[in-house]
Amino acid sequence: MADAVIPAAVLRNLSDKLYEKRKNAALEIEGIVKSLAAAGDHEKISAVINLLTTEFICSPQAHHRKGGLIGLAAATVGLTTEAAQHLEQIVKPVLGAFGDQDSRVRYYACEALYNIAKVVRGDFIIFFNKIFDALCKLSADSDANVQSAAHLLDRLVKDIVTASDQFSIEEFIPLLRERMNVLNPYVRQFLVGWITVLDSVPEIDMLGFLPDFLDGLFNMLSDSSHEIRQQADSALSEFLQEIKNSPSVDYGRMAEILVQRAASPDEFTRLTAITWINEFVKLGGDQLVPYYADILGAILPCISDKEEKIRVVARETNEELRAIRADPTAGFDVRAILFIAKRQLSTEWEATRIEALHWISTLLNRHRSEVLSFLNKIFDTLLEALSDPSDEVVLLVLEVHACIAKDLQHFHQLLVFLVHNFRINHSLLEKRGTLIIRRLCVLLDAERVYRELSTILEGEADLDFASIMVQALNLILLTSSELAELRYLLKQSLVNSAGKDLFVSLYASWCHSPEAIISLCLLAQTYQHASTVIQSLVEEDINVRFLLQLDKLIRLLETPIFAYLRLQLLEPGRYTWLLKALNGLLMLLPQQSAAFKILRTRLKTVPSYSFSDDQVERTFSGNTYSQILHHIPSGSQISEDGDVNQDVGTSDSHNGINFTTRLHQFEQKQKQHRVLAKAQAKSRKISTSSSKDVQRLEESQHQPPLDNSGALSRSSRKGPGQLQL
C-alpha cells in the first residue's frame, strides 16, 4: 500500500548517498503525508511510517537509515496537528537509532527527533523518560557533532518540559537518582543542567526530592572539571537558600548524607557539607534531634581540619549544637552522643579531644543519671585520657572525673582506679601525677582527696609502689599552692581536733616512707615524735633512696613553706626537740653531700643566747629522752616543743594523738618493708649466683686437657714467650 502511495523514485532518492537527494525525497514524503492527513486516510499514513521504519531505519545500509530518519521527521511535519495519534509509531524507531554504531546516523536521529519535537511540543512529554535516557547517553557521545546535536535537542526538550503541565516529577526522579553517581563529566554537566532548569520552574517541587539526588551533587564537588564543580556548587547554594525560606524540609534524610560528606577527602566537599550542617542545626529543630549523634560525629573531626575555614564553621556548629537543650523523651540519644565523644577521645587531634571532653561534661551536667548508667562503658577511656600528652586535655579529663565523683561511691571508685593506674603505669605517676593530684584537690577538696588516698595506700599490697606514691603525695603536700590550707590545718595538729584527725589519717599511709613521716611531723610541729622516728631508724632504712629523699627535704626546709620552722630556731630553748630532730637528720647525711652542708649552715645560725647552760648540755649531750626529761625542773613537762610548764598528762599523748601507738605503727610498717627488701636482695643474689655457675660451667668446657696427675700438660701450661717454672 505504501509503495503505491510513494513513488519508487522518491524511495530511491531517500536512500541516496547524497544529502540533497535525501532531503528532496523527504520533502516529497512530507507533501504526500500532508495530503493523506487532509483526506483523513490514517491507514495509509500508518503504512508510510511502517515502510520508513522497516525498509529504511532497520536497513543494514547507513544511507537507508539516514533516509528513514529524515522521512519520519518529514512525515511528522506533514501530519502537523494530526501527529499525536502516530507519535508512538514515529518516536520509537528514532530513539532506537540513538544507539546506532554510525555516528552520522546518531546525528540524523537527533536532528529527526528535534524536528518531531518542534511539531508535537506538549504531546512529546509522554516519551520524556525515554528521551531523557537517550539524551543522557548522547551527552557523552564520542563524536563532537553528535554531542552538539544532542545539546540542541536537549535545550528544546527543556523548553517543552518547563512549559508543560503534564510533566511528572515523581516519575522523573528515580531516573535522575540512578544516574547521579555517573563519573563522566559530560553526563554530570547534563544532569546538573536538568536539575537547575527543573528547580527554576515554580510548579515543580524539586526541593521535596532533594534527598534523592543531594549525594550526587555533593559527589560532583570533587570533580576534576572546574566548570562542573562550579555548577554543582551553584545548584547546592540555590537549594540551601530555598531550604532557609521553606517551612517544610526533610532535614533527617539529608542530614545522613551531609554527615558522610563531611568526612570526604576533598576539602571543598567537606567545607560545603559542614556549612550545610551548620544551617541545618540552626533550622532543623526537633526534626534533627534523632540525628544529633551522627552530626556530632561529623563535626568533631572537622574541628581539627587542616583548612581554617572548615575549622571555623565546625566550631561554630559545635557551639550551636551544644547550646540546644534537647530532652531524651524527644528522641535525644544520650548514649549515642556519649559514645561518639568517647570514640573521639582516641583521635590524634588535640582540639577534637578537647571538644569531646566538653561534650561529656555537658552531658553530665544536663543528663547526669543517664550518663552514670553508662559509666562502665566510658570510665576506662577517661582514665586512659589521663596519660594524654596535652595538659589541657588532662585538666579537662580531671574536671569530668570530678563531676562524676560528686557521689561518694564514684569518688572512691575514681581514686581506687587512679591509684591502680599509677601502680601499673609508673610513667603516668612521674609525668602526670603532680598535675592530676593538684587538680583533683582543687576540684574535689584537698583534705577529702588526701584522706581517701591515704586510706587506699594504707592497705596497699605493693609496698614499693606504696612508698613511691606516698613520697609523691608528700612532695605535693609540701610544695603545692593548692594545698596551702591543708598545710595550715596540719600545723594545728597539736591544738586543733580537725588538724589532729588529718594528721592521724595521713600518718597511717605515710608510714610507708620514713622521710615522708619525718616531713609530716615537721609540718605538724610534732618535733619530739620526729626526733623519735629519726632515732628509730636502723641500718637497712638508710639506703640511697632514703638519702635522696632526705636531700629533697633538707632543700625544702629552706623554702617559704618552712619559714615558720626556721623562725622557731630563734628560740632554741623553747624548741629543743626541733633542734634535736634537725641534728638527727644532719647525723644521717654524708658529710660531703650538699644537703649536709645546707643543714649544717642553717644550724650554725641558731643563736645560743636563748639556751641556759643546762639546756645546752641536755640538747647536745646525746642523752636519752628520759635523761633529758629528768633534767627538766619538777612540775614541768615537755611533750612537744613550745609546751614547757603546760600540764598535758603524759608525753606519749597530746591532743588525743597517741605517739607511742603511732611509733609502733611506723615501726611495723618499716619492718614489712625491710622483710621485702631482704627477700628481693636474696632473690637477686640467687639469680646472680646462678648466672655465675652457668658461666663457670661454660668456661670449664673450654679448659685445656689434663695429664694423668690431673695437672695441665707441659705444652698447654707454657705459652709462647713464657718461662717454665
C-alpha positions in Angstrom: 0.0 0.0 0.0 2.8 2.5 0.9 4.7 1.6 -2.2 1.7 2.7 -4.3 1.5 5.9 -2.3 5.1 6.9 -2.5 6.7 6.8 -6.0 9.7 4.5 -6.5 11.9 7.4 -7.5 11.2 9.1 -4.1 12.1 6.0 -2.2 15.3 5.6 -4.3 16.3 9.1 -3.7 15.6 8.7 0.1 18.4 6.2 0.4 20.8 8.1 -1.9 24.3 8.8 -0.6 23.8 12.5 -1.4 22.2 14.5 1.3 20.4 16.9 -1.2 18.6 14.0 -2.9 17.6 12.5 0.5 16.3 16.0 1.6 14.3 16.4 -1.6 12.8 13.0 -1.2 11.8 13.9 2.4 10.0 17.0 1.1 8.1 14.8 -1.3 7.1 12.5 1.6 6.0 15.5 3.7 3.7 16.6 0.9 2.2 13.1 0.4 1.6 12.7 4.2 0.0 16.1 4.3 -2.4 15.1 1.5 -3.3 11.9 3.3 -3.8 13.7 6.6 -6.1 16.2 4.8 -8.1 13.2 3.4 -8.2 11.6 6.8 -6.6 8.4 5.4 -4.6 7.5 8.6 -4.3 3.9 7.5 -2.1 4.8 4.6 -0.2 7.3 6.8 0.5 4.4 9.2 1.6 2.3 6.2 4.0 5.0 5.1 5.5 5.2 8.6 5.8 1.5 8.8 7.6 1.4 5.4 10.1 4.0 6.5 10.8 2.0 9.7 11.1 -1.5 8.3 12.7 -0.7 4.9 14.9 2.1 5.8 15.6 2.6 9.6 16.0 -1.1 10.1 18.2 -1.5 6.9 21.9 -2.6 7.3 22.7 0.3 4.9 23.7 3.5 6.7 22.3 5.8 3.9 18.9 3.9 4.1 18.8 4.5 7.9 19.6 8.2 7.4 16.9 8.5 4.8 14.4 6.7 7.0 15.1 9.2 9.9 14.7 12.2 7.6 11.5 10.6 6.2 9.9 10.1 9.6 10.6 13.7 10.6 9.1 14.8 7.3 6.0 12.7 7.9 5.6 14.3 11.3 5.8 17.7 9.8 3.2 16.7 7.2 0.9 15.4 9.9 1.1 18.7 12.0 -1.8 18.6 14.4 -2.6 15.0 13.5 0.8 13.7 14.5 -0.2 12.8 18.1 -2.0 9.6 17.1 1.0 8.3 15.2 3.6 9.5 17.7 4.3 6.2 19.3 5.0 4.7 15.8 7.3 7.5 14.9 9.3 8.2 18.0 10.2 4.6 18.9 12.4 3.9 15.8 14.1 7.3 16.1 15.0 6.6 19.8 16.4 3.2 18.7 18.6 5.0 16.2 20.3 6.9 19.0 22.3 3.7 19.7 23.4 3.2 16.1 27.1 2.4 15.5 27.4 5.0 12.8 27.8 8.5 14.3 26.2 10.1 11.3 23.1 8.0 11.9 23.0 9.1 15.5 23.4 12.7 14.4 20.4 12.4 12.0 18.4 10.7 14.8 19.0 13.8 16.9 18.0 16.1 14.0 14.9 14.0 13.3 13.7 14.0 16.9 14.4 17.7 17.2 12.1 18.3 14.2 9.5 15.9 15.6 9.5 17.7 19.0 9.1 21.1 17.4 5.9 19.8 15.8 4.3 17.9 18.6 5.5 20.0 21.6 3.5 19.1 24.7 2.4 15.7 23.3 6.1 14.8 23.4 6.0 14.7 27.2 4.7 11.1 27.4 8.1 10.0 26.0 10.2 12.2 28.3 11.8 9.5 30.4 12.9 7.5 27.3 14.1 10.7 25.6 16.0 11.8 28.8 17.7 8.4 29.0 18.8 8.7 25.3 20.0 12.3 25.7 21.9 11.3 28.8 23.9 8.8 26.8 24.3 11.1 23.8 25.7 13.9 26.0 28.8 11.7 26.5 29.0 10.6 22.8 32.4 10.2 21.3 31.5 12.3 18.3 31.5 16.1 18.8 28.9 16.6 16.1 26.5 14.2 17.8 27.1 15.9 21.1 26.3 19.3 19.5 23.1 17.9 18.0 22.2 16.4 21.3 22.7 19.7 23.1 20.3 21.4 20.7 17.7 18.7 21.2 18.3 18.9 25.0 17.5 22.7 25.0 14.3 22.2 23.1 13.2 19.4 25.4 13.8 21.6 28.4 11.7 24.4 26.8 8.9 21.9 26.2 9.1 20.5 29.8 9.1 23.8 31.5 6.1 24.9 29.6 4.2 21.7 30.1 1.7 21.0 32.8 1.8 17.2 32.1 5.4 16.6 33.3 5.6 14.1 36.2 8.5 14.9 38.6 7.7 11.8 40.6 8.4 9.6 37.5 11.5 11.5 36.6 13.3 11.5 40.0 14.1 7.7 40.0 15.6 8.2 36.6 17.7 11.1 37.8 18.8 9.3 41.0 20.1 6.3 39.1 22.4 8.5 37.1 23.7 10.9 39.7 26.8 8.8 40.6 28.0 8.6 37.0 31.5 9.9 36.7 31.5 11.0 33.1 31.9 14.8 33.1 29.6 15.4 30.2 26.8 13.4 31.8 27.4 15.2 35.1 27.1 18.5 33.3 23.9 17.3 31.6 22.3 16.2 34.9 23.2 19.4 36.8 21.7 21.4 33.9 18.4 19.5 34.2 18.3 19.8 38.0 18.8 23.6 37.7 16.2 24.0 35.0 13.5 22.0 36.8 14.3 23.8 40.1 13.6 27.1 38.3 10.0 26.0 37.5 7.7 27.2 40.3 5.2 24.4 39.7 7.9 21.7 40.1 8.9 20.9 43.7 12.5 19.8 43.3 13.3 20.7 47.0 10.9 18.0 48.2 13.0 15.4 46.2 16.4 16.9 47.1 17.4 13.9 49.4 17.2 11.7 46.3 19.9 13.5 44.4 21.7 15.5 47.1 24.5 13.0 47.5 25.2 13.0 43.8 25.5 16.8 43.7 28.0 16.6 46.6 29.9 14.0 44.7 30.3 16.4 41.8 32.0 19.0 44.1 35.2 17.0 43.9 35.1 16.6 40.1 38.3 17.4 38.2 36.5 19.8 36.0 36.3 23.3 37.5 33.1 24.0 35.5 31.3 21.0 36.9 32.4 21.9 40.4 31.1 25.4 39.9 27.8 24.3 38.5 27.2 21.8 41.3 28.1 24.4 43.9 25.8 26.9 42.3 22.9 24.4 42.4 23.6 23.5 46.0 23.8 27.1 47.0 20.4 27.7 45.4 18.9 24.7 47.2 20.3 25.8 50.6 18.7 29.2 50.1 15.4 27.6 49.3 15.7 25.5 52.5 16.2 28.6 54.6 12.9 30.0 53.1 10.9 26.8 53.1 8.6 26.0 56.1 8.7 22.2 55.4 12.0 20.4 54.7 13.1 16.8 55.2 16.2 17.5 57.3 16.6 14.0 58.5 17.4 12.2 55.3 19.7 15.0 54.1 21.5 15.1 57.4 22.6 11.5 56.9 24.1 12.4 53.5 25.8 15.5 54.9 27.4 13.6 57.8 29.0 11.2 55.3 30.2 14.0 53.0 31.7 15.9 56.0 34.4 13.2 56.1 35.2 13.5 52.4 38.9 13.6 51.4 38.0 16.6 49.2 38.4 19.9 51.0 35.7 21.8 49.1 33.2 19.0 49.7 34.0 19.0 53.4 33.6 22.7 53.6 30.2 22.7 51.8 28.9 19.8 53.9 29.9 21.4 57.2 28.3 24.7 56.0 25.1 22.8 55.3 25.2 21.1 58.6 25.7 24.5 60.3 22.5 25.8 58.7 20.6 22.6 59.5 21.5 22.8 63.2 20.1 26.4 63.2 16.9 25.5 61.2 16.2 21.8 61.8 14.6 22.0 65.3 13.0 18.8 66.5 13.5 17.0 63.2 17.2 16.8 63.8 17.2 15.6 67.4 17.5 11.9 66.4 20.5 12.8 64.2 22.4 14.8 66.8 24.9 11.9 67.5 25.7 11.5 63.8 26.0 15.2 63.3 28.4 15.4 66.3 30.4 12.6 64.8 30.9 14.7 61.7 31.6 18.0 63.5 34.3 16.9 66.0 36.9 15.7 63.4 36.3 18.9 61.4 37.3 21.0 64.4 40.8 19.8 63.8 40.7 20.1 60.0 43.8 21.4 58.3 41.7 24.0 56.5 40.9 27.1 58.7 37.6 27.8 57.0 36.4 24.3 57.9 37.6 24.6 61.5 35.8 27.9 62.0 32.5 26.6 60.7 32.8 23.3 62.6 33.5 25.2 65.9 30.5 27.4 65.3 28.3 24.4 64.5 29.6 22.6 67.6 28.7 25.5 69.9 25.2 25.8 68.2 24.6 22.1 68.8 25.7 22.1 72.4 23.6 25.1 73.1 20.4 23.2 72.2 18.8 21.6 75.2 17.1 18.5 73.9 15.3 16.0 76.0 15.7 12.2 75.8 11.9 11.9 75.6 12.1 13.9 72.4 14.5 11.4 70.8 17.7 12.8 72.2 20.0 9.8 72.4 22.4 10.4 75.3 24.1 7.1 74.9 24.9 7.6 71.2 26.3 11.1 71.8 28.3 9.9 74.8 29.8 7.1 72.7 30.7 9.4 69.9 32.5 11.7 72.4 34.3 8.6 73.8 35.4 7.5 70.3 36.8 10.9 69.6 38.9 10.8 72.7 41.2 8.3 70.9 41.8 10.6 67.9 45.2 12.1 67.3 43.9 15.6 67.1 44.1 17.6 70.4 41.3 20.1 69.5 38.9 17.3 68.8 39.7 15.5 72.1 39.1 18.7 74.0 35.7 19.3 72.4 34.8 15.6 73.1 35.5 16.2 76.8 33.4 19.4 76.8 30.5 17.3 75.4 30.9 14.6 78.1 31.0 17.4 80.7 27.9 19.0 79.2 26.0 15.6 79.2 27.0 15.1 82.9 25.6 18.5 83.8 22.3 18.0 81.9 21.7 14.3 82.0 23.7 13.0 84.9 21.7 9.9 85.7 21.7 8.7 82.1 25.5 9.3 81.7 26.2 7.5 85.0 24.2 4.5 83.8 26.8 4.1 81.0 29.8 4.9 83.2 31.3 1.5 83.0 31.5 1.8 79.2 33.5 5.1 79.2 35.4 5.0 82.5 38.4 3.2 81.2 38.7 5.5 78.3 38.5 8.5 80.7 41.3 7.0 82.8 43.5 6.4 79.8 43.0 10.0 78.8 44.9 11.0 82.0 48.0 9.9 80.1 47.3 12.3 77.2 50.3 14.3 76.1 48.3 17.5 76.3 48.0 19.2 79.7 44.8 20.9 78.6 43.2 17.5 77.8 44.3 16.1 81.2 42.8 19.1 83.0 39.5 18.7 81.2 39.5 14.9 81.9 40.0 15.7 85.6 37.1 18.1 85.5 34.9 15.3 84.1 36.2 12.9 86.7 35.5 15.4 89.4 32.0 15.9 88.1 31.4 12.1 88.2 33.0 11.9 91.7 30.4 14.2 93.3 28.8 11.0 94.5 30.7 9.2 97.3 30.6 5.9 95.5 32.1 7.3 92.4 34.6 9.4 94.4 36.0 6.3 96.0 36.0 4.4 92.6 37.8 7.2 90.9 40.7 7.3 93.4 40.9 3.5 93.5 41.2 3.3 89.7 43.6 6.3 89.8 45.9 4.5 92.3 45.6 1.3 90.2 46.7 3.2 87.1 49.6 4.8 88.9 50.7 1.3 90.0 50.7 -0.3 86.6 52.0 2.8 84.8 54.8 4.4 86.8 55.5 6.9 84.0 52.0 8.3 84.5 52.8 9.0 88.1 56.1 10.6 87.2 54.8 12.7 84.3 51.3 13.5 85.3 51.0 12.6 88.9 51.6 16.1 90.3 49.2 17.7 87.8 46.5 15.1 88.4 46.6 15.2 92.2 46.8 19.0 92.4 43.8 19.5 90.1 41.7 16.9 91.9 42.5 18.7 95.2 41.1 21.9 93.7 38.0 20.2 92.2 37.1 17.8 95.0 38.5 19.3 98.2 42.2 18.6 99.1 41.5 17.2 102.5 38.9 14.7 101.2 41.3 13.6 98.4 44.2 13.1 100.7 42.3 11.2 103.3 40.9 8.8 100.7 44.2 8.3 99.1 45.8 7.6 102.5 43.1 5.0 103.3 43.7 3.3 100.0 47.5 3.3 100.3 47.4 2.1 103.9 46.4 -1.3 102.7 48.4 -1.3 99.5 50.0 -4.8 99.0 52.7 -3.5 96.7 55.0 -1.9 99.3 57.5 -0.5 96.9 54.7 1.3 95.0 53.1 2.5 98.2 56.4 4.0 99.2 56.8 5.8 95.9 53.2 7.0 95.9 53.4 8.3 99.4 56.6 10.2 98.6 54.9 11.8 95.6 51.9 12.8 97.7 54.2 14.2 100.4 56.1 16.3 97.9 52.8 17.7 96.5 51.6 18.4 100.0 54.8 20.3 100.9 55.1 22.4 97.7 51.7 23.0 96.0 49.9 26.3 96.5 46.6 24.5 96.1 47.3 22.6 99.4 48.2 25.7 101.5 45.0 25.3 103.6 45.8 21.6 104.2 49.3 22.5 105.4 47.9 25.1 107.7 45.5 22.6 109.1 48.3 20.1 109.8 50.3 22.8 111.6 47.4 22.9 114.1 47.6 19.2 114.8 48.6 19.7 118.4 45.9 22.3 119.2 43.1 21.6 116.8 40.9 18.4 116.6 40.5 18.7 112.8 44.3 19.0 112.3 44.8 16.1 114.7 42.3 13.9 112.7 44.0 14.8 109.4 47.5 14.1 110.9 46.4 10.6 112.2 44.7 9.9 108.9 47.7 10.6 106.8 50.1 9.0 109.3 48.8 5.5 108.6 49.9 5.5 104.9 52.9 7.9 105.3 54.4 5.1 107.4 55.5 3.6 104.1 58.2 6.2 103.8 60.5 7.3 106.7 61.3 10.6 105.0 57.5 11.3 104.4 56.8 10.7 108.1 59.6 13.0 109.2 58.3 15.7 106.8 54.7 15.2 108.1 56.0 15.6 111.7 57.9 18.7 110.9 54.9 20.2 109.1 52.6 19.3 112.0 55.2 20.6 114.5 55.3 17.3 116.4 59.1 17.7 116.7 59.6 15.2 119.6 57.9 12.5 117.6 60.0 13.5 114.5 63.2 13.0 116.6 61.9 9.7 117.9 61.2 8.5 114.4 64.7 9.5 113.3 66.3 7.6 116.1 64.2 4.6 115.5 65.7 4.1 112.0 68.0 1.2 111.6 70.8 0.4 109.2 68.6 -1.1 106.5 66.4 2.0 106.4 69.2 4.3 105.5 69.8 3.5 101.8 70.4 5.5 98.7 66.7 6.1 98.1 66.2 7.4 101.6 69.2 9.7 101.3 67.9 11.1 98.0 64.5 11.8 99.6 66.2 13.3 102.6 68.2 15.6 100.3 64.9 16.9 98.9 63.5 17.5 102.4 66.6 19.5 103.5 66.3 21.7 100.5 62.5 22.2 101.1 63.4 23.3 104.7 64.9 26.4 103.0 61.7 27.3 101.1 59.0 29.7 102.3 56.8 26.7 103.2 59.0 26.0 106.3 59.7 29.7 107.2 57.9 29.2 110.5 60.2 26.3 111.4 63.3 28.4 110.7 61.9 31.2 112.8 61.3 28.8 115.6 65.1 28.2 115.6 65.4 31.7 117.0 64.1 30.2 120.3 66.2 27.1 120.7 65.4 26.9 124.4 61.7 26.5 123.6 62.1 24.3 120.5 64.8 21.8 121.8 63.1 18.8 120.1 63.2 20.7 116.8 66.9 21.2 117.2 67.4 17.6 118.2 65.4 16.4 115.2 67.4 18.5 112.7 70.7 17.5 114.3 69.5 13.9 114.0 69.0 14.4 110.2 72.4 16.0 110.0 74.0 12.9 111.5 72.3 10.7 108.9 73.6 12.7 105.9 77.0 12.1 104.3 79.3 14.9 105.3 80.4 15.6 101.7 76.8 15.9 100.5 75.3 19.3 99.6 72.3 18.6 101.9 74.7 18.2 104.9 76.3 21.5 104.2 73.0 23.3 103.8 71.6 22.0 107.0 74.8 22.5 109.0 75.0 26.1 107.7 71.4 26.6 108.9 72.1 25.1 112.3 75.1 27.3 112.8 72.9 30.3 112.6 70.9 29.2 115.7 71.6 31.8 118.4 73.0 30.5 121.7 71.7 33.3 123.9 68.4 31.6 124.4 69.9 28.5 126.0 70.6 28.1 129.6 73.7 26.1 130.4 71.5 23.2 131.5 69.5 23.2 128.2 72.6 23.4 126.1 74.0 20.4 127.8 70.8 18.5 127.5 70.2 19.4 123.9 73.6 18.4 122.5 74.9 15.8 125.0 73.3 12.9 123.2 71.4 11.9 126.3 68.3 9.7 126.1 64.8 11.2 126.3 64.4 10.0 129.8 67.7 11.8 130.8 66.6 15.0 129.1 63.2 14.8 130.9 65.0 14.1 134.2 66.8 17.5 133.9 63.6 19.5 133.4 62.5 21.1 136.7 59.9 19.2 138.7 56.4 20.3 137.9 57.3 21.0 134.3 57.0 18.6 131.4 57.7 18.8 127.7 55.6 16.6 125.4 56.3 18.7 122.3 58.3 21.9 121.7 56.7 25.1 122.9 54.7 23.4 125.8 57.0 24.0 128.8 55.1 24.3 132.1 51.9 23.1 130.5 50.2 20.2 132.0 49.4 17.8 129.2 49.2 14.5 131.1 51.9 12.2 129.6 54.4 12.8 126.9 53.1 9.8 124.9 49.8 11.6 124.1 49.0 15.1 123.1 45.6 16.5 121.8 44.4 12.9 121.6 47.4 11.7 119.4 48.9 8.6 120.9 52.5 8.9 119.7 53.6 5.6 121.2 50.9 3.9 119.1 51.9 5.9 116.1 55.6 5.0 116.5 54.7 1.3 116.8 52.6 1.7 113.7 55.6 3.2 111.8 58.0 0.5 113.0 55.7 -2.3 112.0 55.3 -0.9 108.5 59.0 -0.4 108.2 59.6 -3.9 109.3 57.4 -5.1 106.4 59.5 -3.1 104.0 62.7 -4.5 105.4 61.5 -8.0 105.1 60.5 -7.3 101.5 63.9 -5.7 100.8 65.8 -8.7 102.2 63.6 -11.1 100.1 64.4 -9.0 97.0 68.1 -9.0 97.8 68.1 -12.7 98.3 66.3 -13.3 95.0 68.9 -11.1 93.2 71.7 -12.9 94.9 70.4 -16.3 93.8 69.9 -15.0 90.3 73.5 -13.7 90.2 74.9 -17.0 91.6 73.0 -19.0 89.0 74.4 -16.8 86.3 78.0 -17.3 87.6 77.5 -21.0 87.9 76.5 -21.1 84.2 79.5 -19.0 83.3 81.9 -21.3 85.2 80.4 -24.3 83.5 80.9 -22.8 80.1 84.5 -21.9 81.0 85.3 -25.4 82.2 84.2 -26.8 78.9 86.9 -24.8 77.2 89.8 -25.8 79.7 93.0 -27.4 78.2 93.4 -31.2 78.7 94.9 -32.6 82.0 97.7 -35.1 82.2 97.4 -38.3 84.3 98.3 -36.4 87.5 95.5 -34.0 86.9 97.9 -31.1 86.1 98.0 -29.1 83.0 100.2 -30.7 80.3 103.6 -29.0 79.8 102.6 -27.9 76.3 99.4 -26.3 77.5 100.9 -24.6 80.5 103.8 -22.9 78.6 102.8 -20.4 76.1 104.9 -18.6 73.6 107.5 -16.3 75.4 106.6 -17.8 78.8 109.1 -19.2 81.2 108.5 -22.8 82.6 108.8 -22.7 86.3 
